[in-house]
């Protein structure tokens, strides 16, 4: 299809009249007939489902050819070209060498105002300078936007997800941003961008993604991708970066009978900005279920699926990434492609489990849907008391621990915390999740555990409810929970334990001894009994440690909110070696989950991807040979480092350089 007409004839005079695009100022201009650099292409897709309307608006070779011939724009047209594998960046063109670091604002090589303004025009005015949410609390910041009423609202809302996912740059775990603009109605420090992006593209079509990818690659600017900012290691932040904010891509389409190689049945085509609660609601409306996570506001299509995705339904259907049938994606060369098990199959394999922000920018995914199910849920609580000693309490926890494999094999799942502070210990499972079980069937399944609690002499409560559908069960259990976002005084880490840690009785007992010691010495441990029903043929890069998993354990290490870098460093060291170290030692064939891992995870390549890492690294070099996409401890990230100084843990508040 021919590209839309581009009106660049008045570009030179238009640019001369534009105001500076910078923090605290508006871009004002009479654009006349100037149009965004985009064309409308046909909606048909090799994935077998028509493109969303936003996906039909693309950057094409014809559009770029017009740009390159336009007076006033031709000088800058090379900054937006597709990668032809022989191109040289603007810095190489200017200085004759390949730079070892990404540029930052203030550098001589940072694009000037005229270039940023042109980029903004070409995207249809989608480029936004970043202002930190909490900057309204600072009277003398460079942002000059102090507002006491707005500050009060930011402070009140800071620990909720919505304020962060509705913002183009904010992240939910500010420790990894560098804590340079924290919410405080009486701050004693200044507010700076720190590890936040410098600019964000508010994405509403594919052409904007392509322009941003090409511009970042050819201008040597760090590029990050953000939907919600719900990332435990701050991987959607980056000092001096250009951010692709995909949160507005909310399209969802139900396909009642999707036919493709190896699958016939219901499916959804889901946009890049959709969150877990939105796909769950869409599935319920259409009488089916879809695999997603427990946190409602997590982005579904991005890092969750790209990271593998554990789910309350994984015992029935496998990992969430096992449900992926096709992806529409913009790769590092700026090209938009379709990836399926039979077309661009290497890219499909890498994107389905190889980690977010690493191989391309996904615009939509087609996933399997499954029949409607019923679920019995139960909240189970017991604790120490005058009549329940510490030893009795841990006997009760071990009675549950010993039954992990039968519970997993019955298709169930759980989310629990074991805590101990001040000599008081508490077990809180919220919930035990039993799909395809009536209350009576659930009671029969857990009877050995409950009988053992009674035998030990532990009073307990078990509030069980039968739900006729997934959404009802989810809304009553997981959705209302506090997922502890916004804080900066807690460092999380996780460990995946394999089935072998239960299959051998001595090893099972030794493993539980580590669990008990962790609670007694460090206050808490959380987790899930879970294990995926693996497909007969695995065609993706999901961490191989998930394939034989029986438990997902969550631990952490705390600091004060006013901790010094040295104190943060000690908390990080304690997490890595004192808390997680014994768990790693007792599970040498276990692993970790990149989306929720210790930011200092040792041997992260093997922990996050197991046997799949060597091939993933080969494909990273194939699809992103220039290293455009970088995330902390992502595939290929060993080639890079963030020079953030001494902040106690690795943050994104620094220049990104070749290692």
Buried (B, 14 or more C-beta within 10 A) or exposed (E): EEBBEBBBBBBEEBBEEBEBBEBEEEBEBEBEEBBBBBBBBEEEBBBBBBBBEBBBBBBBEBBBEBBBEBEBBEBBBBBBBBBEEEBEBBBBEEEEEEBEBBBBEEBEBBBEEBBBBBBBBBBBBBBBBBBBBBBBBBEEBBBEBBEEEBBBBBBEBBBBBEBBBEBBBBBBBBBBBBBBBBBBEEBEEEBBBBBBBBBBBBBBBBBBBBBBBBBBBBBBBBBBBBBBBBBBBBBBBBBBBBBBBBBBBBBBBBBEEBEBEEEEBBBBBBBBBBBBBBBBBBBBEBEBBBBBBBBBBBBBBBBBBBBBBBBBBBBBBBBBBBBBBBBBBBBBBBBBBBBBBEBBEBBBBBBBBBBBBBBBBBBBBBBBBBEBBBBBBBBBBBBBEEEBBBEBBBBBBBBBBBBBBBBBEBBBBBBBBBBBEEEEBBBBBBBBBBBBBEBEEBBEBBEBBBEBBEEBEBEBEBEBBBBEBBBBBBBBBBBEEEBEBBBBBBBBBBBBBBBBBBEEEEBBEEBBBBBBEBBEEBBBBBBBBBBBBBBEEBBBBBBBBBBBBBBBBBBBBBBEEEBEEEEBBBBBBBBBEEBBBBBBEBBEEBBBBBBBBBBBBEEBBBBBBBEBBEBBBBBBBEBBEBBBBBBBBBBBBEEBBBEBEEBBBBBBBBBBEEE
